[in-house]
Amino acid sequence: MRRLLAVALAVAAAPAGAAALEPSYGHEDAHGPMVELVLLHDTLVANGETTNAWRPALRAGWTLDVTGSGGELYVAADVALRSWDDPDRSRVLASASARYRGTFGTEEWKSWFEAGIWAPLASRISIGPLVGVGLMYDFSDEAGVFAGAEFAMAIGGARVVSFGGVAGLQWRFDLP
C-alpha cells in the first residue's frame, strides 16, 4: 500500500515539475512605458455644488520593478479627451497618480491589483487613495495588454470620487 501511495504521489508531482518549464512572462527587473484609455465617472463637490461627469481620458506612464519580484511602481498622468472649457472648475481635466501594481500568474494570463495615490490637478487640486483590479495578457516578456477597473477619491480644493474602467498596452525592457 505504501508503494502504491509513493507511486501515486510521484505521478501527481511529475506534471507540476513539467509546468515549471513552460514560458513565464514575468515582469522581474523590467521597466517601460504604459498607455491606457480610461473611461471614468467623476463626482466633484466644491462650494456646496455637486457635479457628475463622465471623463474619457488618455493616460501615459512609466513602470519600474522596484523589488525584483515582478510587482511594478507605476507613475502616470492623464488628460481628458473632451472639451477643456470649464469656467466653474467643476470637472477633472488632468490628474497624476503613483501606484504599486502586483501581478499574479505564471504564464501569459495574469490578474493584477494596484494601490496608490491619485491627484486631480485641473481644475481643482486634491489628493487621495486609489485601488484597481484587472486582467493582463502578456504576448511575451516585452509586451502585454490589460483591462480592469479602478476607484479613487481625493480631498483638497474639492472632494472627488472617481470610478470606471481602463484598457491599455504595456512594453517592458530589462534593467541593466
N, C-alpha and C positions, 0 to 999 in steps of 0.2 A: 504494500500500500504506500509506503514511503517513497519507493522508487517511482511509482506511478505519479505521485504528487510532485516529485522533483522534476520528472519529465514534463508534466503539465505546466509547471512554473517556467521551465526553460523555453518551452514553445511559446508561452504567453509573452515572455520577455524578448524574444527574437524580433518581432515586428517593431517593438519600441526602439531597439538599437538601430534598425534599418531606417526608421523615420528620422533619426537624428542626422542622417547623411543627406536628406533631401535639402533643397535650397532654403536658406533662411535669409530673407531680405531684411536684415536688421538696420537700425539707424545708429549703431555704435560708432563713436568717433567721427561723426559726419556733421556737415553744416551745409546750408544752401538756401536759396530763395523759395518762397511760397507765395502763391497768388490765389485769392479767393473771391468768388462772387457771393455776396451776402444779401439776404432779404430779412430785415429786422423790423419789428414793430416797437416804436418808442412811445413811452408816456412820459411827458415832461411837465413838472409842476413848478411854476415860478410866479411869485407875486400873487398867489391865490388863484391863478388861472391854470387849467389843465389842458394840455394839447396832446392828442393822439395822432400819430402819423406812421405810415409805412416808409421804410428807408431802404431802397435798393442801393447797394454800395459796392465799391471795389476796394479790396484790402490787399496790401502787399507787405511782405515782411521777410525776416531772415530767421532761420532756425540754427541752433547750435546745441550739440550734445555736451552738456557741461559735466556730467557724471561718468561718462564712459559706459553707461548701461543702456543706451538707446532712447532714453527719455530726452525731450528737447525743450530748451528755453526758446520761446518764440516771441519776438518783438515785432510789432506791426503797426501800421497806420491805415485808416480807411477814409475814403471820401464818398459822399453821397452822389449817386448818379441821378440827380434830379435838379430842379432849379435851386440856385443858392440864394434866391430872393427871400429874405427872412427878416423883415423890418422889426418884428416883435421879438426876435431872438427866441423863438419858441420851438425850434426843431434842431435835431442833431445833424450837423453838416459834415463834421470831421471828428475823428477820435483816434486815440492811440491805445495800445494795450501791450502788456508783457504777461506772458503766461508760461506755465510749465505743462507740457503735454507728455503724458505717459502712454506708450503704445503697448498693447498686449496681444500677442500672437507670434507664431514662429515662422510662418510661411508668407505667402502673398497677402492673405486676408488678415487684417488686424482690427481690433477695436481700440479706441482712444478715449482718454479722459483728460481734461485740462482744467487748471485752476490758476487764477492770476488776478491782475488788476486792470481796470479799464477807465479811461478818462475821456469823456466828450470834451472837445477843445473849441468847437464853434457851434453854436453861438454863445453858450454859457459853459464855463469851465467847472467841471465836477470830477470826482474820482470815487471809485468803489470796486468791489469784488466782481469777478465773473467766473462762470463754470461752463464747460462744454462737454459733450459726448458725441461719438460718431463711429463710423466705419471707414477703413482705409484699404485700398488695394494697391500693392506695390508691384509694378511691372518688373522691376529689377532692384538692385541695391541703390541705383541712382535716381529713380523716379517713381512716383505714385500719384493716385487720385484719392480724394476723400470727400465725404459728405457727413454732415452732422447738425446738431442743434446747440444753441448757446443761450445763456441767461446772464444778464448783467444788471447791476444797479449802481448808481453813483449819487453822491451828495456834495453840494458846494454851491455854485451860482444858481443851481436848480436841483430838484430831486428828479432823477431819471431812472426809469426801469425799461430795459430793452430785452426782447427775446425774439428768436427766429431761427432761420436755417442758414447753413453755409455749405458751399461746394467749392473744391479747389484742386490745384495741382501743386506738387512739391518736387523739387530737384535736390539731390544731395551729392556732396563731394567729400571724400575722405580728408580728415585733418592731416596736415603734415606732421 
